[in-house]
Amino acid sequence: MMFFLETVISGLMAGVMYSLVALGFVLIFKASGVFNFAQGVFALFAGLALYDFISMDGWFYELFGFALPVWLGIIATMGVMVIVAWLVELLVLRHLVNQEPIILFMSTIGLAYFLEGLGDILFGSDVKPLDVGLPSGASDYLLDNYNFYVEKLEVVAALIAAALVIVLAIFFQKTRIGRALRAVADDHQAALSVGISLRMIWVVVWSVSGFVALVAGIMWGSKSGVQFSLSLIALKALPVLILGGFTSVPGAIIGGLIIGVGEKVAEIYAGPFIGGAIENWFAYMLALAFLLVRPQGLFGEKIIERV
């Protein structure tokens, strides 16, 4: 029983890491109706930029002869992500107003490949260990003479994810910009007709999404180093979104926790009977099964169309 509890706790902590990436997807989709396939690459690009600012083997150190402290490097990286958001609006989204969702989706796929290639050119493709001072290693807690092992970094990630959910929920529900974001997602033309600046809204939402991507990049980079496989986390975030709902901020967290726990429990208890490696595909099979019974997700908005 104690081993089962440890497995569940480990799954919950891993699920939080998935949720941090899924939050960026939800944010863009909820505010603009665009499924941003490039969100995983955003996290990668933010992690690469931060490493370059705070390390002594990047182009920033070569140009200026010093590296930035961590807190200043995070601020500088956020500035980079705002510039990226502005360029995305200027060069891509501005020309796709009122286009079909599939066209916007395809544009984010192209954006993902472009940013990944740009990151390779600017920062190199080697794995970069990211140390921003977060606690790391395992902590053990004694309960009924059984040692529970929990990763310190994953505990920090869980606390940060909880804080992000609260802040984003307040932002969408209580602020004027948050309401404008939801109006744009519902109907571009209607939002424009009441004086909402579509360009400003898109820059804001992609900037906030860049901040969420920076948080995810810091957590994943601190855990396993900043590497280009980080962009593939976007694929693992898809089942999280299907379970939680594409428009629900809390749903991104709940979906991530379900996926994390399901993967760990399935790998430990069912893996030995079917050859192992369940963790690689369990999330997608669970999402497929979930689509059959509740396609809008646990917290997604059920859309009823009269024909």
C-alpha contacts under 8 A as a table, 3 or more apart, distances in Angstrom:
res1	aa1	res2	aa2	distance
1	M	4	F	5.03
1	M	5	L	6.28
2	M	5	L	5.06
2	M	6	E	6.24
2	M	146	Y	6.98
3	F	6	E	5.03
3	F	7	T	6.19
4	F	7	T	5.03
4	F	8	V	6.25
4	F	265	V	7.92
5	L	8	V	5.05
5	L	9	I	6.14
6	E	9	I	5.10
6	E	10	S	6.08
6	E	148	F	5.96
6	E	149	Y	7.17
7	T	10	S	5.11
7	T	11	G	6.15
7	T	261	V	7.63
7	T	264	K	6.35
7	T	265	V	6.50
8	V	11	G	4.98
8	V	12	L	6.17
8	V	261	V	5.46
8	V	264	K	7.16
8	V	265	V	6.92
9	I	12	L	5.04
9	I	13	M	6.29
9	I	150	V	7.65
9	I	261	V	7.64
10	S	13	M	5.23
10	S	14	A	6.25
10	S	150	V	6.71
10	S	261	V	7.44
10	S	264	K	7.50
11	G	14	A	5.06
11	G	15	G	5.97
11	G	257	L	7.11
11	G	259	I	7.96
11	G	260	G	4.40
11	G	261	V	3.91
11	G	262	G	7.26
11	G	263	E	7.10
11	G	264	K	5.46
11	G	265	V	7.68
12	L	15	G	5.02
12	L	16	V	6.40
12	L	257	L	5.05
12	L	258	I	7.62
12	L	260	G	5.61
12	L	261	V	5.52
13	M	16	V	5.30
13	M	17	M	6.97
13	M	154	E	5.40
13	M	155	V	6.68
13	M	157	A	7.93
13	M	158	A	6.68
13	M	257	L	7.63
13	M	260	G	7.40
14	A	17	M	5.35
14	A	18	Y	6.85
14	A	154	E	7.00
14	A	257	L	7.64
14	A	260	G	5.39
14	A	261	V	7.88
15	G	18	Y	5.15
15	G	19	S	6.22
15	G	253	I	7.84
15	G	256	G	4.42
15	G	257	L	4.34
15	G	258	I	7.06
15	G	259	I	6.15
15	G	260	G	3.92
15	G	261	V	6.92
16	V	19	S	4.87
16	V	20	L	6.39
16	V	154	E	7.58
16	V	157	A	6.78
16	V	158	A	5.69
16	V	161	A	6.95
16	V	253	I	6.58
16	V	256	G	5.90
16	V	257	L	6.14
16	V	260	G	7.67
17	M	20	L	5.38
17	M	21	V	7.17
17	M	154	E	7.35
17	M	157	A	6.76
17	M	158	A	7.75
17	M	216	A	7.43
17	M	219	M	7.52
17	M	220	W	7.41
17	M	256	G	7.73
18	Y	21	V	5.56
18	Y	22	A	6.36
18	Y	233	I	7.46
18	Y	236	K	7.11
18	Y	237	A	5.98
18	Y	240	V	7.51
18	Y	256	G	5.58
18	Y	260	G	7.84
19	S	22	A	4.79
19	S	23	L	5.98
19	S	161	A	7.61
19	S	237	A	7.18
19	S	240	V	7.19
19	S	252	A	5.53
19	S	253	I	5.07
19	S	255	G	7.41
19	S	256	G	4.81
19	S	257	L	7.64
20	L	23	L	5.34
20	L	24	G	7.22
20	L	161	A	6.35
20	L	212	V	7.27
20	L	213	A	7.80
20	L	215	V	7.54
20	L	216	A	5.41
20	L	253	I	7.81
21	V	24	G	5.63
21	V	25	F	7.10
21	V	39	Q	7.29
21	V	40	G	6.77
21	V	43	A	7.65
21	V	212	V	7.65
21	V	213	A	6.68
21	V	216	A	5.90
21	V	233	I	7.39
21	V	234	A	6.95
21	V	237	A	6.46
22	A	25	F	5.15
22	A	26	V	6.33
22	A	234	A	7.66
22	A	237	A	5.18
22	A	238	L	7.52
22	A	240	V	6.76
22	A	241	L	6.50
22	A	252	A	5.78
22	A	256	G	7.89
23	L	26	V	5.12
23	L	27	L	6.06
23	L	212	V	7.19
23	L	249	V	6.40
23	L	252	A	5.86
23	L	253	I	7.74
24	G	27	L	5.09
24	G	28	I	6.41
24	G	39	Q	6.38
24	G	209	S	5.17
24	G	210	G	7.80
24	G	212	V	5.85
24	G	213	A	6.39
25	F	28	I	5.50
25	F	29	F	6.12
25	F	35	F	6.63
25	F	36	N	6.07
25	F	37	F	7.86
25	F	39	Q	6.42
25	F	209	S	7.96
25	F	246	F	7.63
26	V	29	F	5.14
26	V	30	K	5.67
26	V	241	L	7.62
26	V	246	F	5.48
26	V	247	T	5.54
26	V	248	S	6.56
26	V	249	V	6.33
26	V	252	A	7.24
27	L	30	K	5.32
27	L	31	A	6.11
27	L	205	V	7.31
27	L	209	S	6.44
27	L	247	T	7.67
27	L	249	V	7.39
28	I	31	A	5.32
28	I	32	S	5.79
28	I	33	G	6.93
28	I	34	V	6.20
28	I	35	F	6.83
28	I	36	N	6.65
28	I	205	V	6.40
28	I	206	W	6.81
28	I	209	S	6.71
29	F	32	S	5.44
29	F	33	G	4.38
29	F	34	V	4.82
29	F	35	F	5.33
29	F	36	N	7.27
29	F	185	A	7.53
29	F	246	F	6.80
29	F	247	T	6.55
30	K	33	G	5.90
30	K	181	L	7.82
30	K	182	R	6.57
30	K	185	A	6.37
30	K	246	F	7.24
30	K	247	T	4.87
30	K	248	S	7.64
31	A	178	G	7.95
31	A	181	L	4.59
31	A	182	R	5.05
31	A	183	A	7.80
31	A	184	V	6.62
31	A	185	A	5.08
31	A	205	V	6.82
32	S	181	L	6.68
32	S	182	R	7.28
32	S	184	V	5.81
32	S	185	A	4.14
32	S	186	D	7.89
32	S	202	W	7.20
32	S	205	V	7.92
33	G	101	P	7.56
33	G	185	A	4.80
33	G	186	D	7.45
34	V	101	P	6.64
34	V	104	L	6.30
34	V	105	F	6.45
35	F	104	L	7.69
35	F	105	F	5.72
35	F	108	T	7.75
36	N	39	Q	5.78
36	N	105	F	6.55
36	N	108	T	5.53
36	N	109	I	7.82
37	F	40	G	7.27
37	F	105	F	6.97
37	F	108	T	5.41
37	F	109	I	5.59
37	F	112	A	6.79
37	F	234	A	7.17
38	A	41	V	5.17
38	A	42	F	6.13
38	A	108	T	5.58
38	A	109	I	6.19
38	A	111	L	6.28
38	A	112	A	4.27
38	A	113	Y	7.98
38	A	234	A	7.82
39	Q	42	F	4.84
39	Q	43	A	6.48
39	Q	112	A	7.75
39	Q	213	A	6.92
39	Q	231	S	8.00
39	Q	234	A	6.63
40	G	43	A	5.21
40	G	44	L	6.43
40	G	213	A	7.56
40	G	230	L	6.79
40	G	231	S	4.42
40	G	232	L	6.54
40	G	233	I	5.90
40	G	234	A	4.61
41	V	44	L	4.81
41	V	45	F	5.93
41	V	112	A	5.81
41	V	115	L	6.77
41	V	116	E	6.29
41	V	230	L	7.39
41	V	231	S	4.62
41	V	234	A	7.91
42	F	45	F	5.08
42	F	46	A	6.05
42	F	112	A	7.88
42	F	115	L	7.77
42	F	210	G	6.59
42	F	213	A	5.73
42	F	214	L	7.68
42	F	231	S	7.88
43	A	46	A	5.20
43	A	47	G	6.16
43	A	210	G	7.66
43	A	213	A	4.27
43	A	214	L	5.62
43	A	215	V	7.79
43	A	216	A	5.96
43	A	217	G	4.52
43	A	230	L	7.52
43	A	231	S	7.23
44	L	47	G	5.14
44	L	48	L	6.18
44	L	217	G	5.92
44	L	226	V	6.90
44	L	227	Q	7.27
44	L	228	F	6.74
44	L	230	L	5.83
44	L	231	S	5.89
45	F	48	L	5.09
45	F	49	A	6.14
45	F	115	L	7.14
45	F	116	E	7.35
45	F	119	G	6.15
46	A	49	A	5.16
46	A	50	L	6.11
46	A	77	T	6.47
46	A	78	M	7.97
46	A	81	M	7.03
46	A	210	G	7.71
46	A	213	A	6.79
46	A	214	L	5.12
46	A	217	G	6.15
47	G	50	L	5.19
47	G	51	Y	6.15
47	G	130	L	7.99
47	G	214	L	6.52
47	G	217	G	4.78
47	G	218	I	6.00
47	G	221	G	6.49
47	G	226	V	6.08
48	L	51	Y	5.22
48	L	52	D	6.23
48	L	119	G	7.20
48	L	123	F	6.67
48	L	128	K	7.88
48	L	226	V	6.49
49	A	52	D	5.13
49	A	53	F	6.32
49	A	77	T	6.03
49	A	80	V	7.87
49	A	123	F	7.83
50	L	53	F	5.18
50	L	54	I	6.37
50	L	73	G	5.89
50	L	74	I	6.28
50	L	76	A	7.83
50	L	77	T	5.57
51	Y	54	I	5.41
51	Y	55	S	5.77
51	Y	58	G	7.95
51	Y	128	K	7.28
51	Y	130	L	6.20
52	D	55	S	5.50
52	D	56	M	7.71
52	D	57	D	7.34
52	D	58	G	4.88
52	D	59	W	6.87
52	D	60	F	6.39
52	D	61	Y	7.88
52	D	123	F	7.31
53	F	58	G	7.36
53	F	60	F	6.00
53	F	61	Y	7.49
53	F	67	A	5.97
53	F	68	L	5.73
53	F	73	G	5.42
53	F	76	A	7.74
53	F	77	T	7.80
54	I	67	A	4.98
54	I	68	L	4.88
54	I	69	P	6.04
54	I	70	V	6.05
54	I	73	G	5.87
55	S	58	G	6.39
55	S	61	Y	7.31
55	S	67	A	5.76
55	S	68	L	7.75
56	M	61	Y	5.47
56	M	62	E	7.89
56	M	66	F	7.15
56	M	67	A	5.95
57	D	61	Y	6.57
57	D	62	E	7.47
58	G	61	Y	5.62
58	G	62	E	6.50
58	G	123	F	7.07
59	W	62	E	4.89
59	W	63	L	6.06
59	W	123	F	7.79
60	F	63	L	5.21
60	F	64	F	6.14
60	F	65	G	7.66
60	F	66	F	7.66
60	F	67	A	7.11
61	Y	64	F	5.35
61	Y	65	G	4.78
61	Y	66	F	4.99
61	Y	67	A	5.49
62	E	65	G	5.58
62	E	66	F	7.85
68	L	72	L	6.04
68	L	73	G	5.49
69	P	72	L	5.42
69	P	73	G	5.97
70	V	73	G	4.93
70	V	74	I	6.18
70	V	132	V	6.04
71	W	74	I	5.23
71	W	75	I	6.51
72	L	75	I	5.07
72	L	76	A	6.13
73	G	76	A	5.00
73	G	77	T	6.02
74	I	77	T	5.04
74	I	78	M	6.16
75	I	78	M	5.07
75	I	79	G	6.35
76	A	79	G	4.99
76	A	80	V	6.38
77	T	80	V	4.91
77	T	81	M	6.31
77	T	214	L	7.83
78	M	81	M	5.04
78	M	82	V	6.26
78	M	210	G	7.32
78	M	211	F	6.31
78	M	214	L	7.38
79	G	82	V	5.09
79	G	83	I	6.31
80	V	83	I	5.10
80	V	84	V	6.22
81	M	84	V	4.89
81	M	85	A	6.11
81	M	207	S	6.35
81	M	210	G	5.34
81	M	211	F	7.22
82	V	85	A	4.96
82	V	86	W	6.19
82	V	203	V	7.78
82	V	206	W	7.70
82	V	207	S	4.92
82	V	210	G	7.04
83	I	86	W	5.06
83	I	87	L	6.17
84	V	87	L	5.10
84	V	88	V	6.09
85	A	88	V	5.08
85	A	89	E	6.33
85	A	203	V	5.62
85	A	204	V	7.95
85	A	206	W	5.18
85	A	207	S	5.38
85	A	210	G	7.41
86	W	89	E	5.22
86	W	90	L	6.09
86	W	203	V	5.48
86	W	207	S	7.90
87	L	90	L	4.91
87	L	91	L	5.75
87	L	92	V	7.76
88	V	91	L	5.46
88	V	92	V	5.30
88	V	93	L	6.37
89	E	92	V	5.58
89	E	93	L	4.68
89	E	94	R	5.55
89	E	199	R	6.77
89	E	202	W	6.53
89	E	203	V	6.20
90	L	93	L	6.64
90	L	94	R	5.68
91	L	94	R	6.66
91	L	95	H	7.33
92	V	95	H	5.85
92	V	96	L	6.83
92	V	107	S	7.47
93	L	96	L	5.06
93	L	97	V	6.56
93	L	104	L	7.85
94	R	97	V	6.06
94	R	199	R	6.95
96	L	99	Q	5.40
96	L	103	I	7.95
96	L	104	L	7.01
97	V	188	H	7.54
98	N	188	H	6.46
98	N	189	Q	7.47
99	Q	103	I	6.49
99	Q	104	L	7.04
100	E	103	I	5.43
100	E	104	L	6.77
101	P	104	L	5.13
101	P	105	F	6.11
102	I	105	F	4.92
102	I	106	M	6.11
103	I	106	M	5.15
103	I	107	S	6.25
104	L	107	S	5.07
104	L	108	T	6.53
105	F	108	T	5.27
105	F	109	I	6.60
106	M	109	I	5.07
106	M	110	G	6.49
107	S	110	G	5.14
107	S	111	L	6.17
108	T	111	L	4.73
108	T	112	A	6.04
109	I	112	A	5.08
109	I	113	Y	6.54
110	G	113	Y	5.32
110	G	114	F	6.18
111	L	114	F	5.04
111	L	115	L	6.10
112	A	115	L	5.35
112	A	116	E	6.12
113	Y	116	E	5.12
113	Y	117	G	6.17
114	F	117	G	5.23
114	F	118	L	6.08
115	L	118	L	4.91
115	L	119	G	5.94
116	E	119	G	5.13
116	E	120	D	6.31
116	E	228	F	7.80
117	G	120	D	5.07
117	G	121	I	6.30
118	L	121	I	5.11
118	L	122	L	6.09
119	G	122	L	5.22
119	G	123	F	5.65
119	G	124	G	7.05
120	D	123	F	5.55
120	D	124	G	4.65
120	D	125	S	5.31
121	I	124	G	5.87
125	S	227	Q	7.15
125	S	228	F	6.90
126	D	227	Q	6.81
127	V	225	G	6.05
127	V	226	V	5.66
127	V	227	Q	4.77
127	V	228	F	7.80
128	K	221	G	7.91
128	K	225	G	5.30
128	K	226	V	4.92
128	K	227	Q	6.55
129	P	221	G	6.86
129	P	222	S	6.93
129	P	224	S	7.45
129	P	225	G	4.34
129	P	226	V	6.21
130	L	218	I	7.45
130	L	221	G	5.45
130	L	222	S	5.02
130	L	225	G	5.68
130	L	226	V	6.57
131	D	134	L	7.22
131	D	222	S	5.90
132	V	218	I	7.87
132	V	222	S	7.41
134	L	153	L	6.75
134	L	156	V	7.97
134	L	222	S	7.69
135	P	152	K	5.84
135	P	153	L	5.70
135	P	156	V	7.93
136	S	151	E	6.89
136	S	152	K	5.29
136	S	153	L	5.15
136	S	223	K	7.97
137	G	151	E	5.77
137	G	152	K	5.94
137	G	153	L	7.28
138	A	149	Y	6.01
138	A	150	V	5.40
138	A	151	E	4.39
138	A	152	K	5.81
139	S	148	F	7.87
139	S	149	Y	5.52
139	S	150	V	5.28
139	S	151	E	6.17
139	S	152	K	6.31
140	D	147	N	5.68
140	D	148	F	5.14
140	D	149	Y	4.44
140	D	150	V	6.37
141	Y	146	Y	7.93
141	Y	147	N	5.35
141	Y	148	F	4.96
141	Y	149	Y	6.62
142	L	145	N	5.92
142	L	146	Y	5.47
142	L	147	N	4.60
142	L	148	F	6.32
143	L	146	Y	5.18
143	L	147	N	6.41
143	L	148	F	7.29
150	V	154	E	7.72
150	V	155	V	7.61
151	E	154	E	5.34
151	E	155	V	6.54
152	K	155	V	5.16
152	K	156	V	6.44
153	L	156	V	5.11
153	L	157	A	6.18
153	L	219	M	7.57
153	L	223	K	7.24
154	E	157	A	4.84
154	E	158	A	6.14
155	V	158	A	5.06
155	V	159	L	6.42
156	V	159	L	5.18
156	V	160	I	6.22
157	A	160	I	5.08
157	A	161	A	5.99
157	A	219	M	6.66
158	A	161	A	5.10
158	A	162	A	6.20
159	L	162	A	5.19
159	L	163	A	6.31
160	I	163	A	5.07
160	I	164	L	6.14
161	A	164	L	5.01
161	A	165	V	6.22
161	A	253	I	7.75
162	A	165	V	5.23
162	A	166	I	6.45
163	A	166	I	5.25
163	A	167	V	6.22
164	L	167	V	5.12
164	L	168	L	5.94
165	V	168	L	5.25
165	V	169	A	5.95
165	V	249	V	6.24
165	V	250	P	6.30
166	I	169	A	5.22
166	I	170	I	6.28
167	V	170	I	5.28
167	V	171	F	6.05
168	L	171	F	4.81
168	L	172	F	6.14
168	L	249	V	7.37
169	A	172	F	5.36
169	A	173	Q	6.11
169	A	249	V	6.88
170	I	173	Q	5.27
170	I	174	K	5.37
170	I	175	T	7.21
171	F	174	K	5.79
171	F	175	T	5.42
171	F	177	I	7.80
171	F	178	G	5.49
172	F	175	T	6.30
172	F	177	I	7.62
172	F	178	G	3.97
172	F	179	R	6.10
172	F	181	L	7.67
172	F	182	R	7.58
173	Q	178	G	6.28
173	Q	179	R	6.59
174	K	178	G	7.01
174	K	179	R	7.58
175	T	178	G	5.12
175	T	179	R	6.46
176	R	179	R	5.27
176	R	180	A	6.27
177	I	180	A	4.93
177	I	181	L	6.11
177	I	201	I	7.76
178	G	181	L	5.05
178	G	182	R	6.48
179	R	182	R	5.18
179	R	183	A	6.25
180	A	183	A	4.97
180	A	184	V	6.26
180	A	191	A	7.73
180	A	196	I	6.90
180	A	201	I	7.50
181	L	184	V	5.22
181	L	185	A	6.39
181	L	201	I	6.34
181	L	205	V	7.59
182	R	185	A	5.05
182	R	186	D	6.36
183	A	186	D	5.19
183	A	187	D	6.43
183	A	188	H	7.73
183	A	190	A	7.92
183	A	191	A	5.89
184	V	187	D	5.41
184	V	188	H	5.07
184	V	190	A	7.81
184	V	191	A	5.40
184	V	196	I	7.99
184	V	198	L	7.17
184	V	201	I	7.90
185	A	188	H	6.83
187	D	190	A	5.39
187	D	191	A	6.18
188	H	191	A	5.22
188	H	192	L	6.23
188	H	198	L	7.52
189	Q	192	L	5.13
189	Q	193	S	6.16
190	A	193	S	5.02
190	A	194	V	6.59
191	A	194	V	5.52
191	A	195	G	6.73
191	A	196	I	5.41
191	A	197	S	7.91
191	A	198	L	7.63
192	L	195	G	5.28
192	L	196	I	5.13
192	L	197	S	6.44
192	L	198	L	6.71
193	S	196	I	7.38
196	I	201	I	7.85
197	S	200	M	5.39
197	S	201	I	6.24
198	L	201	I	5.12
198	L	202	W	6.13
199	R	202	W	5.30
199	R	203	V	6.29
200	M	203	V	5.21
200	M	204	V	6.18
201	I	204	V	5.10
201	I	205	V	6.15
202	W	205	V	5.22
202	W	206	W	6.01
203	V	206	W	5.34
203	V	207	S	5.95
204	V	207	S	5.11
204	V	208	V	6.21
205	V	208	V	5.13
205	V	209	S	6.05
206	W	209	S	4.84
206	W	210	G	6.01
207	S	210	G	4.88
207	S	211	F	6.40
208	V	211	F	5.00
208	V	212	V	6.39
209	S	212	V	5.03
209	S	213	A	6.08
210	G	213	A	4.88
210	G	214	L	6.08
211	F	214	L	4.95
211	F	215	V	6.41
212	V	215	V	5.14
212	V	216	A	6.31
213	A	216	A	5.00
213	A	217	G	5.92
214	L	217	G	4.93
214	L	218	I	6.09
215	V	218	I	5.17
215	V	219	M	6.33
216	A	219	M	5.20
216	A	220	W	6.08
217	G	220	W	5.28
217	G	221	G	5.57
217	G	226	V	7.58
218	I	221	G	5.08
218	I	222	S	5.85
219	M	222	S	5.22
219	M	223	K	6.20
220	W	223	K	4.99
220	W	224	S	6.05
220	W	225	G	6.94
220	W	226	V	7.29
220	W	230	L	7.61
221	G	224	S	5.48
221	G	225	G	4.19
221	G	226	V	4.43
221	G	227	Q	7.62
222	S	225	G	5.71
222	S	226	V	7.67
226	V	230	L	7.08
227	Q	230	L	5.72
228	F	231	S	5.89
228	F	232	L	7.95
229	S	232	L	5.40
229	S	233	I	7.46
230	L	233	I	5.55
231	S	234	A	6.13
232	L	235	L	5.51
232	L	236	K	7.23
233	I	236	K	5.09
233	I	237	A	6.28
234	A	237	A	5.00
234	A	238	L	6.68
235	L	238	L	5.47
235	L	239	P	7.92
236	K	239	P	6.27
236	K	240	V	7.20
236	K	283	A	7.47
237	A	240	V	5.02
237	A	241	L	6.32
237	A	256	G	7.81
238	L	241	L	5.14
238	L	242	I	6.29
239	P	242	I	4.97
239	P	243	L	6.21
239	P	255	G	7.80
239	P	259	I	7.61
239	P	283	A	5.92
239	P	284	Y	5.82
239	P	286	L	7.65
239	P	287	A	5.13
240	V	243	L	5.34
240	V	244	G	6.08
240	V	252	A	6.30
240	V	255	G	4.63
240	V	256	G	5.13
240	V	259	I	6.56
240	V	283	A	7.96
240	V	287	A	7.83
241	L	244	G	5.13
241	L	245	G	5.24
241	L	246	F	5.36
241	L	251	G	7.55
241	L	252	A	6.01
241	L	255	G	6.62
241	L	297	G	7.59
242	I	245	G	5.47
242	I	246	F	6.77
242	I	255	G	7.78
242	I	287	A	6.11
242	I	290	F	7.71
242	I	291	L	7.37
242	I	295	P	7.28
242	I	296	Q	7.24
242	I	297	G	5.52
243	L	251	G	7.56
243	L	255	G	5.13
243	L	287	A	6.36
243	L	290	F	6.83
243	L	297	G	4.77
243	L	298	L	5.98
244	G	248	S	6.78
244	G	250	P	7.69
244	G	251	G	3.88
244	G	252	A	5.23
244	G	253	I	7.51
244	G	254	I	6.19
244	G	255	G	4.51
244	G	256	G	7.89
244	G	297	G	5.04
244	G	298	L	5.07
244	G	299	F	5.71
244	G	300	G	6.84
245	G	248	S	5.54
245	G	251	G	5.84
245	G	252	A	7.11
245	G	296	Q	5.86
245	G	297	G	4.17
245	G	298	L	5.99
245	G	299	F	5.31
245	G	300	G	4.10
245	G	301	E	7.64
246	F	252	A	7.91
246	F	296	Q	7.78
246	F	297	G	7.52
246	F	300	G	6.20
247	T	299	F	7.81
247	T	300	G	5.74
247	T	301	E	7.23
248	S	251	G	4.85
248	S	252	A	6.45
248	S	299	F	5.90
248	S	300	G	5.97
249	V	252	A	5.39
249	V	253	I	7.14
250	P	253	I	5.32
250	P	254	I	6.36
250	P	299	F	7.93
251	G	254	I	4.99
251	G	255	G	5.75
251	G	298	L	6.88
251	G	299	F	5.63
251	G	300	G	7.72
252	A	255	G	5.23
252	A	256	G	6.07
253	I	256	G	5.12
253	I	257	L	6.25
254	I	257	L	5.14
254	I	258	I	6.26
255	G	258	I	5.16
255	G	259	I	6.19
256	G	259	I	5.15
256	G	260	G	5.99
257	L	260	G	5.07
257	L	261	V	6.07
258	I	261	V	5.39
258	I	262	G	5.89
259	I	262	G	5.10
259	I	263	E	6.02
259	I	283	A	5.82
260	G	263	E	5.37
260	G	264	K	6.44
261	V	264	K	5.34
261	V	265	V	6.07
262	G	265	V	5.33
262	G	266	A	5.88
262	G	282	F	7.58
262	G	283	A	7.63
263	E	266	A	5.29
263	E	267	E	6.00
263	E	278	I	7.15
263	E	279	E	4.99
263	E	282	F	6.05
263	E	283	A	6.79
264	K	267	E	5.20
264	K	268	I	6.15
264	K	279	E	6.90
265	V	268	I	5.30
265	V	269	Y	5.91
265	V	270	A	7.67
266	A	269	Y	5.44
266	A	270	A	5.04
266	A	271	G	6.28
266	A	278	I	6.61
266	A	279	E	7.25
266	A	282	F	7.64
267	E	270	A	5.77
267	E	271	G	4.57
267	E	272	P	7.75
267	E	276	G	6.52
267	E	277	A	6.83
267	E	278	I	5.34
267	E	279	E	5.71
268	I	271	G	5.83
268	I	272	P	7.36
269	Y	272	P	6.92
270	A	273	F	5.63
270	A	274	I	6.84
270	A	276	G	7.71
270	A	278	I	7.97
271	G	274	I	5.53
271	G	275	G	5.86
271	G	276	G	3.99
271	G	277	A	6.65
271	G	278	I	5.94
272	P	275	G	5.58
272	P	276	G	5.54
273	F	276	G	7.42
277	A	280	N	5.83
277	A	281	W	7.75
278	I	281	W	5.71
278	I	282	F	5.52
279	E	282	F	5.51
279	E	283	A	7.50
280	N	283	A	7.56
281	W	284	Y	5.56
281	W	285	M	6.54
282	F	285	M	5.27
282	F	286	L	6.15
283	A	286	L	5.16
283	A	287	A	6.15
284	Y	287	A	5.03
284	Y	288	L	6.11
285	M	288	L	5.01
285	M	289	A	6.23
286	L	289	A	5.16
286	L	290	F	6.09
287	A	290	F	4.92
287	A	291	L	6.18
288	L	291	L	5.23
288	L	292	L	6.91
289	A	292	L	5.50
289	A	293	V	7.23
290	F	293	V	5.50
290	F	294	R	5.89
290	F	295	P	6.71
290	F	297	G	7.80
291	L	294	R	5.43
291	L	295	P	4.21
291	L	296	Q	7.70
291	L	297	G	7.77
292	L	295	P	6.38
294	R	297	G	5.68
294	R	298	L	7.26
296	Q	299	F	7.56
296	Q	300	G	5.06
296	Q	301	E	6.39
296	Q	302	K	5.97
297	G	300	G	5.03
